[in-house]
Every structure is written in C-alpha cells, then in structure tokens.
Amino acid sequence: MNFSKLNPFYVYRGLPRPVYALFAATVINGAGIFVYPFLTLFLTQKLGYSVAEAGLFMFISSLLYVPGSIIGGKISDARGRKVVLIVSQSLASLLFLICGFLGDSPAVPFLIMGNLLFDGAADPARGAMQTDITNPENRQRSFALTYLGHNLGYSIGPVLGGFLFYRATDWLFFGNALMGFLSMVCIAVSVKETRPTREEMDESMASDRSDKAVEGSFFFALRGRSSLLVFGLLITVYGFAYGQTLFSLPLSAVEMFGERGPAVFGSLMSLNAITVILLNAPAVSISRRFRTLANVAFAGILYTIGFAGFVCARSFLAFYACTFIWTLGEIVDAVNTWYYIANNTPMSHRGRFNAVFPFVTGAGRAVAPYFGGLLIQRFSLAVLWTVSAASTAFAGALIGLRSRKEKN
C-alpha cells in the first residue's frame, strides 16, 4: 500500500513548478489583505465619512475595477501576462505604500481608487497566466491549489488587519503594500512569460482542442462559444444564492439566537474556512473521476440542500450542518467552474475572457444584498432561503442537462 497517498495534499504533487510559485504568491497576497476588509471602518472612523458616504465611495471605487480589468485583459493578450501583472500589481502596491505615509489625509481615498484600477488590470493577467502554465490534465488540480492558497492567506490577513486597525492604522497600508511587492518578487523570479507564441496558436488552430486559438475580436471569439456564456450566466444564479451567506445568514443568526447571533455567525464563517482548507484536496481527488459539468451540477444540489435547510433550522447544530453542506457545494463549485471555463477559452483571448467572465459569474453576488433585502423586507428570511434554494436547484438542473448533452 502506498501510504503517501493518505497525505491530504498528495493530489497537488507533480504540478508544473510555476504553479507552486503562483500558489505561494496567492498565499502572500491573501495574507496581506489588510485594507479592504476594514475600509468601511477606515472611512467612517478615521476620515469622518457618514455610512451613506462610505457606501457611495465603495460603489464608485468598485466601478474603477471594470475599465482596469478590460484594459489589463487586452494588453495581456497583446503584450504578455507577466509584464502586465508585475507592473499593475506593483503600481497598486505603491499607491497603498503612499497611503501609509499620508495617514488620515483626504487624498487617501483617491489613492485607494487608483489601487482598485491597477488591481483590476492585474487580475486578468494573473488568470491568463494560470491557464497558460497548465494543461487540461493538471489544470483542475492547479486551480484548486490556487483556491486553497487564497483561503489560507485570507484566513490570516483580516485577523492581522483587525489587530492593526486601532494600534497602527498606517500599517494596514504598509503591510498590504509590502506583501503585494513580495508576491510580485515571487512571480518575477519564478515564472517566465507565459503568453502562447504565434506558432503555438497556429498549431492549435489545426487541432480539435476546446481551447484552440481563434482569429478576430473578443466578441467574435465569444460568439463561437455561446454555450460558455450560458454556463457563466447559470453560475451567476449560484452566485446570487451564495451571496446570501454574507448578507442574509447573519440576519438569520440574529433572528434565531438574538444577541448571540453575531458570535454564531462568526463561528459559521470559521467552520466554512476550516472546511475549505481541510476538504479541498479530497474534493479534487473525487471530482477528477467525474465530468466537470456533472460536478458543477452536483455543487448545485449541495447548495440547494444547505440553503433550504435554513428555512427550518432552529438550533446551533442545524445551522452548522447547513453551513457544512453549502460549504461542500462551494468547494466543488470552485474547483470545477473555472477549470471548465479555462478549458473552453481560446488561448488567443485568455486575458480578455479572464477580464469579462468574472463579471458575468460575479454579477449574482453583486446584486445579492439588494434583491435579498427586498425579499426579506417584503416577505421573510424563510422566503429568501426558499428562493435561494430554488435558484440553485434550477441552475444545477440546467447544468446537469448540459452535462448529459456533452456526454452524448
């Protein structure tokens, strides 16, 4: 018997070396996320913004991510992933470094807006690079490792940020900037430029690969992959339901447990993080035995069971059980959705697809608080969770039908 296979991280062995470099950079980046979890508090308590003004600022700032992402995706396809990633991320970190020296200056919010613009440009390049250095055989494991790295890092960053907020606010910015620079050093030293060469793209055009290159604009490439766009829209439905875990779940905890509600919600989020870290590798091992779309459809089943459970949950144990189940859905969803999208993205347009598809798949989470609030205000939390469960059941069923069609 090969006892090494009992190691929960055995599944991540044998991946290309640049994958491990990206994993390390992702952990470092995640561990350095100090500013954004505490941005509302910084604006209201340090700069004197009202809650409404802080909300408006965060909305306007988030819009700057969009042009940054589009520009970064376009340039990374034309000029290369590495240069766009390193320059954009370094400029974003430089702006945070300046913020640290400015303290409570009114100029700080404008630099934060600039940070989001450059951060938006870096993400498509990072996503395209991650796809470039993998192939369909190892891509699922590679993406899952990066997902694990983000969760490992993020389990550290907000904790440190909370410690620094009142004791040394400037180090929220210094620390975030330094970790950003360190992650870029990791990429600069360990990963070569990954953009496919003209010869590689020409060779792919003569093959039957699902990610073969195409000539033409982004819209031309997308038109030939309309089923991928439909898939992205169905994942948006998942996102709407998943978004309720941050907006409606704390309200459910308070409704059920009163003053203990916030503490209960915090423990549920801890359970979510621990489950992701411990079960990510087993989920990858099991998922590899089945078709990718079948796995994503199964994630819909887990989401449906978990969210439907909140309709009748009346105890701590019931809340924990529901959270454990929908977290399993999150893991299966995460390790398969972007694997499927990457495998069906033309290598000639990876930067642009990585700029657009996060908006498509993330739209559900973006509108979740607004529409969730409307449902709760007009009806009840029970109706909200019923709608969420029905949404994931509907989307999962359609993805399952698509899986059967691909199989046939």
N, C-alpha and C positions, 0 to 999 in steps of 0.2 A: 504494500500500500504506500502511495506517495503522500506522506504526511504534510509536505509543503503545500499541498492543495487545500489543507484545512486553514491556512492563513487567509483571513478575510480579504487581504489585499493581493492575493495571488493573481487575480484576474487582471491586474494592472501591469503584470510583468511582461517584458518583451516589446514594449511600445517604442516608437522612434525617440531618440534622445531629445529632440526639440519639444516633444510633448511634455516631458518632465520639466523642461525649462519653463514652458508656459504654465504648468501646474504650480511651480514654485513662485512665478511672478503673480499668479492669481491669488495664492495664499497671502503673499506680501501685500498685494493691493487690498484684499479683503480685510486684513488685519489693520490696515491704515485708514479705513473708512471711519474717520472721526467727525467730520464736519456735517455731512448731510443728515444723519440721524438726529442731530441736535440743532439743526438750522432754525427751526421754528423758535426754540428757546433762545438762541443767539439773537435773532431779530427782535423778539419781544422783550427779553430781559436785559440785553446788552445795548441794543440800539434804540429801544423805546418804540418799536412798531406796535400798532394795535394788532389783534388777532386777524382782523379782516385785511389789514395792510400786508401782514406776513403771508397770508394765504394768496393774495393777489401777486405779491412778489414771486412766490414759489411757482405759481401758474405761469407767469410771464417768462421766468427763467427756464422752466422746463420746455417752453416753446423754442428756445435757442438751441436745444439739443437737436432739433429736426434739421435745420439747414447745415449744422455741423456734421451730422451723420451723412446727409446726402453728398456733401462736398467730399468728406473723407472716403466714402464708398467709391465715388467716381475717380478720385485721384489714386486710390489704392489699386484699382483695376488698370489705370493707365500708367502709373509710375512705379508701383511697388507697395507691398504691405508694410515692410519693415520701416521704411523712411517715414511713412505717414504715421504709424503707430508711435515711433520714438519721438518724432517732432511734436505731434499733437499732445501726447501724454506729458512730455517734458514741459511744454508751454502751460498746460493745465496745472501742473505741479508748481511751476514758477509763480503763477498768479496766487496760489494758496500760500506760498512762501512769503510773498509780499504782504498778503493779508495779515500774517502773523506779526509783522513789524508795525502795521498800521493800527492794531488794537481795535478800538471802538470807532474808528473813523467812518464817516458817512460814505467814503469811497469803497469800503469793503464789499457792500452788496453788488456793485458794478463789476468788481473783480471776480466775485462768485459767478456772476452771469457769464463772464468770459471763460471761466473754468468749465462751465457746462457746455459752452460752444466747442471748445477744444476736446473735451471728453467725448462729446458726440462724434467728432471726427475720428477719434481713436478706435471706437468700438467696432465699426465695420471692418477696419483693417485687421483688428485682432481676430474677429470671427473668420475672415477670409484666410488668414494665416493658419488658424487652427485646422481649417478644412484642407488647405494645401499640404500640410505636413502629414496627413493621414490618408488612408485609402478605405474603401468600403469594408475591408476585413477587420481593420483595427479602429475604425472611426468611432464606433459606438462606445468602446472601452475608453478611448481617448477623451471623448466629450464627457463621459461620466466622471472621469478623473478630474477634469477641469471643474465640473459642477461640484464635486466633493471639495476641491480646493477653495472654491468661493465660500462654501459653507463653513469650512474650517477657519478661514480667515475672518469671516463675518461673525463667527462666534466669539472672536477676540476683540475686534475693532470697537463696537459700540460699548463694550464693558470698559475698555480703556478710555474711550471718549467720555463716558459718564463720570469717571474718576477725574478727568482733566477739566471738565466744564467749569466748575466753581473754583478749582485750585489753580489752574494755569490755562486760561482760555486761549491764549496765544498759541499754546502747544497743540490745540486742536488743529490749527492750520500748519504749524511747523511739522508736526508728526505726520499729517496726511501728505504733505509735500515730500518729506524725506522718504516715506515708504513708496510714494509714486516714483521718485527718482531711482530708488533701489530696484524696483520691479523692472524699470526700463534698462538699467545696467544688466540685469539678468537676461533680458531679451537681446540686448546689443551684443553681449559676449557669447551667448549660447545658440542663437538662432540666425541662420543665414537668410537672405532674401528668398521668399518662397513663391513669388508670383510665377505661374507657369510660363514657359518660354513659348515663342511663336511656333517652334517645331512641335512641342508637346500639344499645343492646342490644335494644330493642323492634323496631327496623328489621331487625336481624339475624335475629330470630325468624321473620320473614316470608320469609326467603330460604332458599336451599338451601346456604348456606355450611357447610363442615365444622366451623367454629369458632363457629357461631351460639350465642347465649346460651340458657340454659335456666333455668326456674324450679325451685326446690327445693334440697335439700341436696346436699352433695358426693356422698353415696352414690347419690342419685337420678341425678345427672349421670353418675357413673361407670357405673351400671347400663346406661345407654343407649350406653355406649362400651366394652363388654366386650372388643371386639377390640383396643382400645388397651391394655387391661390385659394381654391375652395377649401383645401385642407387647413390652410392658415386661418381662414375665417371660422372654421369649426373649432380650432384651438382657441380662438377669441372667446367663444362661448365658454370653454373651460376656464379661461381667464376671468370672465365675469363672476363665475361661481367661486373660484379660488380667491378672488379679491375680497370676498366677504369674510374670509378668515382674519383679516386685519381690521375690517370696518365693522362688521356685524357680530363677529364672535365675542369681542369684549363686551358688547351691549348685551348679548345673551348671558354671558357670565355674570354681569351685574344684575340683570333681571332675575336670575335664578338664585344667586348667592349673596346679593346685597353688597355690603361693604367688603366682603371677602372676594368680590368679583374680580377686581384688578389683579390680586395675587393669584387667583385661579387662572386668569388669562395668561399671566406671566409664566406660570408652570406649564400651561399648554404649549406655549411657544418654546419652552425649554425641551419639552417632550418631542416637539417637531424637529428641533435641531439635532437632538441626540439620535433620533430615529434615522434621520437623513445620513448622519455620519456613520452609524453602525450598519445600516442595511443597504447602503448604496451599492457596495460591491456584490452582495448576494443578488440584488435586483438585476445587476448587469449580467451575472452568470446565468440566471434563469431566463432573462429576456432574449439572450442570444439563441435560444432554442426555438423561438417563435418568430413569425413575420413581424416586421416593425409596426405596421398599421394595426395588426391584431393586438400588439402590446399597448398601443395608444388607446385603442378601443377598450381594453381591459382597465386602463387607468380611469376611463370614464365610469366604469362600473364601481371602482373603488371610491371615486369622488361621490357618486350618487349615494352609495351606502353611508358614507361618512356624513355627508351633508343632510341626508334625510334623517339620520339619527338624532340630529339636534332638534328636530321637531318635537320629539317625545322624551329627550334626555332630561332627567330630573335629579341626577346625582353626580358627584365628582367622578366616580368610576365610569359612568356613561359618557361624560364629556371627554375623559381621557381616551376611552375606547374609540369614540368617533374621530377624535384628533389623530389617533394612531392610524386609523383606516384611511382618512383622507391624505395623511402624510405618505402612506404607501402609494396612493394614487399620484401624488406629486413626484415621487421618486421615479416611478415607471414612466410617467409623462416626460419628465426632464431628460431621462437617459435615452429616450426614443424619438421625441418630436424633432429636435434639431438634428439628430442623426438622419432622419428621413428627409428633412428639408435640404441638408447639405448634400446628400446623395443625389438629389434631383435638381440641384442648382448648377447651371452651366459654368464650367471652370473659368470661362472668359468674363463672367459677370458676378463673381463671388462677392466682390466688395459691394456692388450695388444691391445685390439681393440681401446681403447682411445689413445694409442700411435700411431697407424697406420692410423686410419681413418682421423684425422686432416690433415695428409699429403696428403691423397687421395683427400679429399674435398678441401684442400687449394692449390692444385697444380695449379689450374686455376688462382688464384690471383697472384701466384708467377711468372707465365710466362706472365701475362697480360701486364706489361710495355714493355717487349721485343717485343712480337708479335704486340701489339698495336702500338709501334713505327714503326715497319716495314710497317704496313698498312698505317699509316699516311704519312710516308716518300715516299712510292711508289704511293699511291693514294691520299687520303684526309681524313680529320676528318669525313666528311659525310659518306664515305665508312666504316670507323671504327665503327661508331654508327650503320650503317646498318648491318654490320656483327655481332655486339654485340646483336642487337635486334633479328636477325635471329637465333643466337645461343640459346638464352633463349627461343625463340618460339619452336625450335626443341627439346631442352631438356625438356621443360614443357609438350610438346605433348606426349613424350615417358613416362614421369612420370604419366601423365593422363591416358594413356593406361594401365600402370601397376596398377593404382588405380582401374580401371574398372575390370581388371582381378582378383584382390584381392576381390573385392565386389562380383563378380560372383562365 
